[in-house]
Amino acid sequence: MDAIVGQHAGVQVAGGFATAAAYNLRIGLDAGIGVHRPDGGAQAAGRVDLLARWLSDPFRRSRRALHAGGGVGVLFEQGAAPRPVAIVTVGVEGRSDGPWVPGVEAGLGGGFRVGFTLRRNPATRR
């Protein structure tokens, strides 16, 4: 679940996948769909993001781990042309005891972004 506050405030549900590019680097593709509120009315909105994330603790030596990332995206808003954006993020992943790892991430990309994440927990690394 993400919120993006830029020209218009909006909320989106997103999903995606990431793969390890190096022991401490993940490359991911995310897509989201939701609504934004220009002029007080709700309209459809969406996005596609391609991000690289650096991991501070790829081998789970700590209960929590910081990550930072950057990439590019395209924002889609009803009634407007698609808009490319540059993206920077910072975040923290929580405990990795169960099958899912919770996290929170904030950044800039078409406005201020904040998101709550659930990532599948691989057996040996983040």
C-alpha positions in Angstrom: 0.0 0.0 0.0 1.5 3.3 -1.1 0.6 7.0 -0.8 1.9 9.6 -3.2 1.5 13.3 -2.5 2.6 15.5 -5.4 0.4 17.6 -7.6 -2.5 15.6 -6.2 -2.7 13.2 -3.2 -3.3 9.6 -4.0 -3.3 6.0 -2.7 -2.3 2.9 -4.6 -2.1 -0.8 -4.1 1.1 -2.2 -5.8 2.8 -5.5 -6.5 6.0 -6.5 -8.0 9.1 -8.7 -8.0 12.8 -8.2 -7.2 15.8 -10.3 -8.0 19.3 -10.3 -6.6 21.8 -8.5 -8.9 24.6 -8.9 -6.3 24.7 -10.0 -2.7 23.6 -6.6 -1.5 21.7 -5.3 -4.5 18.1 -6.0 -5.6 16.6 -4.9 -8.9 12.8 -4.8 -8.9 9.8 -3.9 -11.1 6.7 -2.7 -9.4 3.2 -1.7 -10.7 0.5 0.1 -8.8 -3.1 1.1 -9.4 -5.4 3.3 -7.3 -6.9 6.8 -7.2 -5.8 10.4 -6.9 -7.9 13.5 -6.0 -7.5 16.4 -8.4 -10.0 19.2 -7.7 -11.7 17.1 -4.9 -12.9 14.2 -7.2 -11.4 10.7 -7.3 -9.8 9.6 -10.6 -7.9 6.5 -11.6 -4.1 6.6 -11.3 -1.3 4.1 -11.6 2.4 3.7 -11.9 5.2 1.4 -13.1 8.6 1.7 -11.3 12.0 0.1 -12.1 14.2 0.3 -8.9 17.6 -0.8 -7.7 17.9 -1.2 -3.9 21.1 -1.4 -1.9 20.8 -3.6 1.3 22.7 -2.8 4.4 22.3 -6.3 5.9 21.8 -8.9 3.1 22.7 -11.8 5.3 20.3 -11.1 8.3 22.8 -10.3 11.0 20.4 -7.8 12.5 16.7 -7.9 13.2 16.1 -4.9 11.0 17.9 -3.6 7.9 18.1 -0.3 6.1 18.0 0.0 2.4 18.3 2.8 -0.1 17.4 2.9 -3.7 16.8 4.7 -6.9 15.3 4.3 -10.3 12.8 5.5 -12.9 9.1 5.3 -13.1 6.1 6.3 -15.2 3.0 7.8 -13.5 -0.4 7.4 -15.1 -3.3 9.7 -14.2 -6.7 9.8 -15.7 -7.0 12.6 -18.2 -3.3 13.3 -18.3 -0.4 12.1 -20.4 1.9 9.5 -18.8 4.7 11.3 -16.8 8.2 9.9 -16.4 9.8 10.4 -13.0 13.2 9.8 -11.3 12.8 8.0 -7.9 14.9 7.9 -4.7 14.0 5.9 -1.7 15.1 4.9 1.8 13.5 2.2 4.0 13.7 -0.3 6.7 12.8 -4.0 6.7 11.6 -5.6 9.9 12.1 -8.9 11.6 12.4 -11.9 9.2 11.2 -14.7 11.5 8.1 -15.9 9.5 7.2 -16.3 5.8 6.9 -12.5 5.2 9.1 -9.6 6.0 7.3 -6.3 6.8 8.9 -2.9 5.8 8.3 0.8 5.4 9.8 3.0 2.6 9.8 6.7 1.9 11.1 8.7 -1.0 10.6 11.1 -3.8 9.3 10.4 -7.3 6.5 12.4 -8.8 6.0 13.8 -5.2 6.6 12.5 -1.7 6.0 8.7 -1.5 5.5 6.5 1.6 4.7 2.8 1.4 4.2 -0.2 3.6 5.6 -3.5 2.2 5.4 -7.2 2.7 8.1 -9.2 1.0 8.4 -13.0 0.8 11.1 -14.2 3.2 13.8 -16.2 1.4 15.5 -18.9 3.6 19.1 -17.5 3.8 19.1 -13.8 3.0 17.1 -10.7 2.7 
